[in-house]
Amino acid sequence: MTSTVRLSHAARADIASILARSTEQFGEAASRRYQTLIAAAIRDAASDHPLGRTDRPELGQGVFTWHLAQSRRHVAGSAVRRPRHFLVCRRDADVLLISRVLHDAMDPERHLGDRSAP
């Protein structure tokens, strides 16, 4: 069973920025592959299966991250070789709240702001 997913405004902006940069640096086809991988990662993170999640209690109660690399096997076609982003998530009953989509090099604690916002 999967959860309903809710993305914060910041997460939506993160995704738009990631895809724009991907298009600029790697081209339209690569950006579409990354978009497909992000969608797969969101579906995977929303599933009830805990494998692939990294609990992050230092970021708040129930917060976990999901690295896009965990979802590469769930995407048909050409794979993204080295995904560099992860989702910052938490559950609220049957809703998966995604607060940010961050690059590996980013410190989540610095970029979360209001941790209670979905």
VEXDREN-2710 file (C-alpha; in Angstrom, 1 decimal):
% VEXDREN-2710
k/r/px/py/pz
1/MET/0.0/0.0/0.0
2/THR/1.2/3.5/-0.7
3/SER/0.5/6.8/1.0
4/THR/-1.0/10.0/-0.4
5/VAL/1.9/12.3/-1.1
6/ARG/2.1/16.0/-0.3
7/LEU/5.0/18.2/-1.5
8/SER/5.9/21.4/0.3
9/HIS/6.3/24.6/-1.8
10/ALA/10.0/24.3/-1.2
11/ALA/10.1/20.7/-2.5
12/ARG/8.2/21.8/-5.6
13/ALA/10.7/24.6/-6.1
14/ASP/13.6/22.2/-5.5
15/ILE/12.4/19.9/-8.2
16/ALA/11.8/22.7/-10.7
17/SER/15.3/24.0/-10.1
18/ILE/16.9/20.5/-10.3
19/LEU/15.2/19.8/-13.6
20/ALA/16.0/23.2/-15.1
21/ARG/19.7/22.8/-14.2
22/SER/19.6/19.2/-15.5
23/THR/18.2/20.5/-18.9
24/GLU/20.8/23.2/-19.0
25/GLN/23.8/21.0/-18.2
26/PHE/22.8/17.6/-19.6
27/GLY/20.0/18.2/-22.1
28/GLU/16.3/17.6/-22.4
29/ALA/16.5/13.8/-22.5
30/ALA/18.7/13.6/-19.4
31/SER/16.3/16.0/-17.6
32/ARG/13.3/13.7/-18.5
33/ARG/15.2/10.7/-17.1
34/TYR/15.9/12.6/-13.9
35/GLN/12.2/13.6/-13.7
36/THR/11.1/10.0/-14.1
37/LEU/13.6/9.0/-11.4
38/ILE/12.3/11.7/-9.0
39/ALA/8.7/10.4/-9.5
40/ALA/9.9/6.8/-8.9
41/ALA/11.7/7.9/-5.7
42/ILE/8.5/9.6/-4.4
43/ARG/6.5/6.5/-5.1
44/ASP/9.1/4.3/-3.4
45/ALA/9.3/6.6/-0.4
46/ALA/5.5/6.6/-0.1
47/SER/5.4/2.8/0.0
48/ASP/5.1/0.9/3.3
49/HIS/8.4/-0.8/2.7
50/PRO/11.1/0.5/5.0
51/LEU/14.1/-0.6/3.0
52/GLY/15.9/2.3/1.5
53/ARG/14.9/4.8/4.2
54/THR/17.4/6.5/6.4
55/ASP/15.9/7.6/9.7
56/ARG/17.0/11.2/10.5
57/PRO/15.8/11.9/14.1
58/GLU/18.1/14.9/14.3
59/LEU/15.9/16.6/11.7
60/GLY/12.7/16.0/13.6
61/GLN/10.4/13.3/14.9
62/GLY/9.6/10.7/12.2
63/VAL/11.8/12.4/9.6
64/PHE/13.6/10.2/7.1
65/THR/15.5/10.6/3.8
66/TRP/15.2/8.6/0.6
67/HIS/18.1/8.9/-1.9
68/LEU/17.1/8.8/-5.5
69/ALA/19.7/6.1/-6.1
70/GLN/17.5/3.7/-4.2
71/SER/14.9/3.9/-6.9
72/ARG/17.0/3.5/-10.0
73/ARG/15.9/-0.1/-10.5
74/HIS/12.3/1.0/-10.6
75/VAL/12.7/3.1/-13.7
76/ALA/12.4/1.6/-17.2
77/GLY/14.7/2.7/-20.0
78/SER/18.0/4.4/-19.6
79/ALA/19.1/4.8/-16.0
80/VAL/20.5/7.9/-14.4
81/ARG/24.0/6.8/-13.6
82/ARG/24.8/8.9/-10.5
83/PRO/21.7/10.5/-9.0
84/ARG/22.9/13.2/-6.5
85/HIS/19.6/14.1/-4.7
86/PHE/17.5/12.9/-1.8
87/LEU/14.0/13.5/-0.5
88/VAL/13.4/14.7/3.1
89/CYS/10.2/13.1/4.3
90/ARG/8.0/12.3/7.2
91/ARG/4.6/10.6/7.6
92/ASP/1.5/12.1/9.0
93/ALA/-0.9/9.2/9.3
94/ASP/-1.4/7.9/5.7
95/VAL/0.2/11.0/4.1
96/LEU/3.8/11.3/3.1
97/LEU/5.0/14.8/3.5
98/ILE/8.1/15.7/1.4
99/SER/9.6/18.9/2.7
100/ARG/12.7/19.2/0.5
101/VAL/14.6/17.6/-2.4
102/LEU/18.3/18.3/-1.7
103/HIS/21.7/17.6/-3.3
104/ASP/24.1/15.2/-1.6
105/ALA/26.4/18.1/-0.8
106/MET/23.8/20.0/1.1
107/ASP/23.4/19.9/4.9
108/PRO/19.7/19.2/5.5
109/GLU/19.6/20.9/8.9
110/ARG/20.7/24.1/7.1
111/HIS/18.0/23.9/4.4
112/LEU/14.9/22.8/6.3
113/GLY/13.8/26.0/8.0
114/ASP/10.4/25.3/9.6
115/ARG/10.5/21.5/10.1
116/SER/6.8/21.3/10.7
117/ALA/5.9/22.5/7.2
118/PRO/4.9/19.8/4.8
END
